[in-house]
Amino acid sequence: MTVELTDEQARALLFAARYPAGAASGAPVSEALAAIARGLDRAEQEEPRRSLAEEFLAGWADGVARARHAATAPRPNWGYVARAVRVIEQSVKADPLALAQTDRLGAYVRDTFDALGLSVTDEPTLYVALTTSGLLVEMASNGHRRDQVDHATLEAIAAIAQTFAAALIPYLPPEARE
């Protein structure tokens, strides 16, 4: 028996499989599914491409290589950002409007990371994103203290950074929230 899917059905299936709760970063299956998605994209653009089976196998090999690297790479020190994460999480949970904004931004961030070949479940990527977000607020605060950035701009930058950080919280490992 053969089952055929339309591109739209395949994309829906890939999306559901690509973002399961608690998916491991660099997992061979997610890499293989991402490779199939890239193959479908190229097929729509009528570019020369490998078969979907070849795309899957290439993605699987990439995923295995990433998983092996991830197993030996040092993990970020989540203790540095855990307090800020807790404060942001509590702040967002207390405000239904902020929670809705965070949910919308979370989907946008995940899709943007995906388009850039980044994973929202990759710990080093998340750590860099969170610390960069905090650095931007610190730089704006420093500019405000030196009268180079007005108070409204500082508040706007802090609000954007907080919402961005809150959008990443569901993907953080448990020790980032302790």
N, C-alpha and C positions, 0 to 999 in steps of 0.2 A: 504494500500500500504506500502511495506517495501522497504527502501533504504539501501543498504549495501555499505560500503566504504572499500577500501583496507587500510592496515596500512599506506601506503604512502599518500593516499588521506586524511586520518584522521589526520596525522601529519601536512600536509599542512594547513588543516582547523584550527587545533589547534594553529599553529604558527600565522596564520593571526588573530585569535581571541585573542590570548594571548597578542599581542603587539599593540593594537589599540592606536591611538594617544590620549594622555591624559588619559589613563586608570588609575583608582584610585588604589593606593597600597592596597593590601589586599582585593580587591573586591571579593565578593563571586563567581562571574562567572569565574574570572581568576583563582581563587583557585580550582574551580571545574574542569576547563579545565586542569589545571596542574595535578590534581589527575587522570584524564582520561589518560593523557600522561604517567604518572607513571604506570598506569595499562597496557597500551599498551607495555611499555618497559618490564614489567615483563612477559607479555604474549609472547613476542618475546624470552625471556630467559627461557620460559617454567617453571617459578616459580609458586607455588601455589598462587592464587590471588582471590580477590573478583571480582564480576561481574563489568562491566563498570558502571552500574547504581549505585552499592554500592560505587565504587570509586568516582563517581560524587557527591553523597550525602555526603560522608566523606569530600571531598574537599569543598563542599558548607558550611558545618558546620565549617571547619577551617577558611574559608574566612569570615564568619559572625563573628566568635570570633576575628579575626584579625581586622576587620573593627570596631568592638565595642572598642577594645583596642586603635586603632589609633585615634578614636574620642575623647578619654580622655587623650591620651599621649601628653606631651608637644612637641611643634614643635621646630626644630633647629632654631637658630638665624642666618638666612641667611645673615644678614648685615655684619657679620664677613668675609664672602668669596665673597660677591657681587662684590667688586672692582676687585679682581683677576679674577673672572669669566668674567667680561666685557672686561678686557685686553686680556685674552686668546681668547675669542670669536672674538674680532676685529682682533687679530693677525692671527687666522686661516682663517677668511673670506678673508683676504688680500692676502693669498697665496693658489693658486689652488692645489699645491702639498700637502700642509698641510691639506687642506680640504678633499682631496681624502684619505690621510692616516687616518684622523680622522674618516671618514665614515667606512673604513675597520675595524679600531680598535673598533669603536662603536658596530659593529655587534659581534665582538669577545668578547668584554666586556659583552654585553647583554647575549650572549650564555653562557659565563663562570659564570656570576652571576646566571643565570637560573639553570645551572648544580649544583651550590652550594646551591640552594634553596633560593637565594636572589632575590630581585626585584629591577630593575633599576628605578622603580617609587616610591620606599619606601624612604621617606625623610630622616629618620635617617641613612639608609644605604648609601644614596648618600652623606650626610653630612660627615659621617665618611670617606668615600672614598676620597672625596675632601680634607678634612683637613689632612688626612694621606699622600696624595700625596704632599701637600705643606710642611708637616713636613719632608718628605724625602729630598726635595730640601733644606730646611733650615739646616738639619743635614749635607748634603753634602757641603753646603756653609760654615758652621761652621768648618768642616774638612779641607776645602780649606784654610780658614783663619789661621788655625793651622798647615798648611803644611802637612796634613795627606791625603789629596785628591788633585790630580792634577787638573788643570783647564779643561782639556779635559773630565775628568770623571765627574766633576761638570756639565759641559755643557750637557753631555749625559744624566745624571740623570734628569736635568731640562727639557730637550727635551721630555724624556719619560713621566715625570710627567705632562707636559703641554698637550701632546697629549692625555694622559689618561683622564685628566680633561676635555679637549675639547670633548672627546667622550661621556662624561656624560651630557654635557650642554643641549642637547635636552630633557632630562628627568627632568631637574630642574624646580622647581616652579618659577613663574614670579618674586617673590621678591628676588630670588637669582641672578637675572640679572639686578636689578634696581640700 
